[in-house]
Amino acid sequence: MKVEKVLAELNRLRQDLAKDPHDLEWFTLHHVFCFVSYKMADFQRYLDETVKPGDEPHE
């Protein structure tokens, strides 16, 4: 599974919410998105190690 696909979904979820830094849901999604964006290579390695072929979610 490619990290870009996960990032795109995180970003979609984040943008579905009103930007409100005091809302825990928006705050969580925003900062997870930012962190994963900065650590894409590390997250890709994690996905490669943990998500086996056939385990990817379907759209």
N, C-alpha and C positions, 0 to 999 in steps of 0.2 A: 504494500500500500504506500502511496506517495504522500509525503508530508503536506504537499500543496493542497491535496484534496481535503485533508483534515483542517488545515488553516482556512480554506474557503468556507467550510461548514461552520467553524467557530466564528468567522467574520459575519456570516449570514445570521447566525443566532444573535450575535452582538448587535447587529444593525436592526434586528427585529424589535429591539427594545429602545425606549426613549433614552437618550444619553443623560444619565443621571448618576454622577459619581457617588451619591449617597444611597443608591439602590444596590443592595448586595449582589443581586443577580447580574446587573450590568457591570458593576465593579469587577466581579469575578471573571466574567467572560472577557472583558476588556484586558485585564492584566494577564490572564492566561494566553490570550491571543498575542499580546505584545511579547511575553516571555518566550513563547514557542517560536515566534517570528525571529527573535534574536538568536535562538538556539536551534535553528532548523536542522543542522547537521546532526546534533545530538539527538533530537527527537526522531529523525529519520533512522538513526542507528537503533534506537529503542523500538520503533515500529518494525524494523527488519528482524529484530531478535524476538519480538513477542507476537506479532501477527503472522500466522502461518498461511500459506496459500489456501484459499477457500474460506478463510475466516473473515475476510473483508465484508463489511456491511454492503447491502445492495441499495442503490438509490431508489 
